[in-house]
Amino acid sequence: MAVDISKLDFKLRDELNGYLEELVRDGGSDLHVKSNSVIRKRVNGEMVPVENSRFLSTPEGLTLAKELLRGRFDELVENKSADFIHKLNEDYRFRVNIFFQMDGVSAVFRTIPVKLPALEDLGLPSSVVKLCDTVHRGIVLVTGPTGSGKSTTLASMIDRINKKRKAHIITIEDPIEFIHKDINCLINQRSVGQDATSFATALKASLREDPDIILVGEIRDYETMNIALMAAETGHLVLSTLHTRDSQETVNRVLGMFSGSELERAKMALGSAIQGIISQRLCQKIDGGRVAAVEIMLQTPRIKQLILKGRQDEILTAITEAGANSGMQTFDSALLNLYKNNIITREEAMNSSTTPNDLAILLQQASAAAFESGMREIGLKDLD
């Protein structure tokens, strides 16, 4: 179904760009376009209608798809969905997934700022910066649900490495989101579908391309994970993401890709290669917007032994007992700090916690300590 571009006036695309500009102004993360419905945006985690948006008919949805995809419209017809990047202006691009649904065509636009935020501006722990500056081999995983900021964190890590080291970086993404310019590093960015057939084949090929650092947009299967661990073991630094909620679940997911005799080998490989797991989830801030709560697991002799012995259910305890000076922290400690600094409410902290009963105890202890501190201060003033 070839599209005759000369018959398109691109009015719907221009209208869409107006909605995207509104999304950016409101600090939103996603724009949802659905045939037979009004256009909606996600702002501060909530779905709300776009101002002055109108009902998009089924024929209009199909026309919009043609205006956006043009020569790639056949791909949508054949595969029933397509991924691409839509450029709004010099400052904003959007990762787009367009697909068919029962009422016609729908599309989701995820905001990608062209200007990369510095790691420090993301509010991430200093141990994440230290990983970028000191770790030269092994594997670092950034995990969390969809929309938790994994891609932004990884891109900011690559940006810092680009400014601090002299290395060859290969990124394998689907699609390419943040564009990196060569600064101190040589960076080759490959898009799955356009520049490579799959993550696994591109990752395997990258080992013959003299890389120092390899970014894999997402590890989805056994083959990709197996090659990633092999690359990490042979002296490369591999950065990637998984859709897991915390360090323990991440280790379980990785090892769950292996079985039989390969499982023992995978334990040894992961225990030796894993340098850090950065797990993040977004919380609603008191004054609006969202902030990341982050769990950090770093490689230590104890963590390595727990992985080797298949005792990953003890990882959370190991992180807790290591203490803040280790550079590690649990979600509960991150949530506690956000609450104590009046960034999030107690309710938001509890809703975001993996172990709310444990967090409740920490919050109670913090309240008691704050009360005692206040009483001591009052007592000293009375003495004065």
Residue pairs with C-beta under 8 A, 6 or more apart in sequence:
1 73
1 74
1 77
2 74
3 66
3 69
3 70
3 71
3 73
3 74
5 70
8 63
8 66
8 67
8 70
10 67
12 60
12 63
12 64
12 67
13 64
13 67
13 68
16 33
16 64
16 68
17 88
19 31
19 33
19 39
19 41
19 50
19 53
20 31
20 86
20 88
20 92
20 94
20 109
21 88
22 41
22 50
22 51
23 30
23 31
23 41
23 43
23 50
23 109
23 111
24 88
24 92
24 111
26 41
26 43
27 43
27 44
27 289
28 41
28 42
28 43
28 111
29 42
29 43
29 110
29 111
29 147
30 41
30 42
30 108
30 109
30 110
30 111
30 147
31 39
31 40
31 41
31 42
31 50
31 94
31 108
31 109
32 39
32 40
32 41
32 42
32 47
32 106
32 107
32 108
32 109
33 39
33 56
33 61
33 64
33 106
33 107
33 108
33 109
34 40
34 56
34 61
34 101
34 103
34 106
35 56
35 57
35 58
35 60
35 61
35 62
35 101
35 103
35 104
35 105
35 106
36 55
36 56
36 57
36 58
36 61
36 103
36 104
37 55
37 56
37 103
38 49
38 50
38 53
38 54
38 55
38 56
39 49
39 50
39 53
39 54
39 56
40 47
40 48
40 49
40 50
40 53
41 47
41 48
41 49
41 50
42 48
44 284
44 288
44 289
44 290
45 282
45 284
45 290
56 64
58 103
58 104
58 105
61 104
61 105
61 106
62 104
62 105
64 105
64 107
65 73
65 76
65 98
65 105
65 107
66 73
68 84
68 86
68 96
68 98
68 107
69 75
69 76
69 82
69 84
69 98
72 82
72 84
75 82
76 82
76 98
76 99
76 100
76 105
80 99
80 100
81 97
81 98
81 99
81 100
82 97
82 98
82 99
83 95
83 96
83 97
83 174
83 175
83 193
84 96
84 98
84 175
85 93
85 94
85 95
85 96
85 112
85 175
85 176
85 177
86 93
86 94
86 96
86 109
87 93
87 94
88 94
90 114
91 113
91 114
91 115
92 111
92 112
92 113
92 114
93 112
93 114
93 177
94 109
94 110
94 111
94 112
95 109
95 110
95 112
95 175
95 177
96 107
96 108
96 109
96 110
97 107
97 108
98 105
98 106
98 107
99 105
99 106
99 107
100 106
110 147
112 151
112 177
112 178
114 178
114 179
116 152
116 155
116 156
116 159
116 178
117 152
117 156
118 156
118 159
118 160
119 128
119 129
119 132
119 153
119 156
119 157
119 160
120 129
122 149
122 152
122 153
122 156
122 292
123 291
123 292
124 153
124 278
124 292
124 294
125 294
125 296
125 327
125 329
126 327
127 276
127 296
127 298
127 327
127 328
128 153
128 157
128 276
128 278
128 294
128 296
129 160
130 327
131 140
131 157
131 275
131 276
131 298
132 157
132 160
132 161
132 164
133 160
133 164
135 237
135 275
135 276
136 212
136 237
137 232
137 235
137 236
137 237
138 232
138 237
138 238
138 272
138 273
138 274
138 275
138 299
139 228
139 229
139 232
139 237
139 238
139 239
139 240
139 270
139 273
139 274
139 275
140 157
140 237
140 238
140 239
140 240
140 274
140 275
140 276
140 277
140 278
141 219
141 239
141 240
141 241
141 242
141 250
141 274
141 276
141 277
141 278
142 150
142 153
142 154
142 157
142 239
142 240
142 241
142 278
142 279
142 280
143 150
143 241
143 242
143 243
143 244
143 245
143 246
143 247
143 249
143 250
143 277
143 278
143 279
143 280
144 150
144 243
144 244
144 245
144 279
144 280
144 281
145 243
145 245
145 281
146 243
147 282
148 280
148 281
148 282
148 292
149 280
149 282
149 292
150 241
150 280
151 177
151 178
151 217
151 241
152 178
153 278
153 280
154 215
154 239
154 240
154 241
155 177
155 178
155 180
157 239
158 169
158 171
158 178
158 180
158 187
158 213
158 215
158 239
159 178
159 180
161 167
161 169
161 185
161 213
162 169
162 180
162 182
162 183
162 184
162 185
162 187
163 183
163 184
164 184
165 184
165 185
165 212
166 184
166 185
167 184
167 185
167 186
167 212
167 213
168 185
168 186
168 187
168 188
168 209
168 210
168 211
168 212
168 213
169 180
169 185
169 186
169 187
169 188
169 211
169 212
169 213
169 214
169 215
170 187
170 188
170 189
170 190
170 206
170 209
170 211
170 213
170 214
170 215
171 180
171 187
171 188
171 189
171 190
171 214
171 215
171 217
172 190
172 192
172 196
172 199
172 202
172 203
172 206
172 214
172 215
172 216
172 217
173 189
173 190
173 191
173 192
173 215
173 217
174 191
174 192
174 193
174 199
174 217
174 218
175 191
175 192
175 193
175 194
176 189
176 190
176 191
179 189
180 187
180 189
181 187
185 213
188 209
190 196
190 202
192 198
192 199
192 202
192 217
195 202
196 202
196 205
199 216
199 217
199 218
199 219
199 220
199 224
200 221
200 223
200 224
200 227
203 214
203 216
203 224
203 227
203 228
203 231
204 227
206 214
206 231
207 227
207 230
207 231
207 234
207 236
211 236
212 236
212 237
213 236
213 237
213 238
213 239
214 228
214 231
214 236
214 237
214 238
214 239
215 238
215 239
215 240
216 224
216 228
216 238
216 239
216 240
217 240
217 241
218 240
218 241
218 242
218 243
219 225
219 228
219 240
219 241
219 242
221 257
222 257
222 258
225 254
225 257
226 257
226 258
228 238
228 240
229 266
229 269
229 270
229 273
230 269
231 238
232 238
232 269
232 273
233 269
233 272
233 273
237 275
238 273
242 250
242 253
242 254
244 250
244 252
244 253
244 279
245 279
245 281
245 354
246 279
246 295
246 316
246 331
246 354
247 277
247 279
247 295
247 297
247 315
247 316
247 319
248 312
248 313
248 315
248 316
250 277
250 279
251 270
251 274
251 277
251 307
251 312
251 315
252 312
254 266
254 270
255 263
255 266
255 267
255 270
255 307
255 310
255 312
257 266
258 265
258 266
267 307
267 308
267 310
268 308
270 307
271 303
271 304
271 305
271 307
271 308
272 304
274 299
274 303
274 307
275 298
275 299
276 296
276 297
276 298
276 299
277 295
277 296
277 297
278 294
278 295
278 296
279 294
279 295
279 296
279 297
279 331
280 292
280 293
280 294
280 295
281 292
281 293
281 331
281 352
282 290
282 291
282 292
282 293
283 290
283 291
283 292
283 293
283 335
283 338
283 344
283 348
283 349
283 352
284 290
284 344
284 345
284 348
285 291
285 343
285 344
286 342
286 343
286 344
286 345
291 338
291 343
291 344
293 331
293 334
293 335
293 338
293 352
294 329
294 331
294 334
295 319
295 329
295 330
295 331
295 334
296 319
296 327
296 328
296 329
297 303
297 315
297 319
297 328
298 326
298 327
298 328
300 318
300 322
300 326
300 328
302 318
302 322
303 315
303 318
305 311
306 312
306 314
306 315
306 318
316 330
316 355
319 328
319 329
319 330
320 330
320 333
322 328
324 333
331 352
331 353
331 354
332 353
332 354
332 355
332 358
332 359
332 362
333 362
335 344
335 349
335 352
335 353
335 359
336 349
336 359
336 362
336 363
336 366
338 344
338 349
339 345
339 346
339 349
339 363
339 366
340 366
340 370
344 352
346 363
349 359
349 363
350 356
350 359
350 360
350 363
353 359
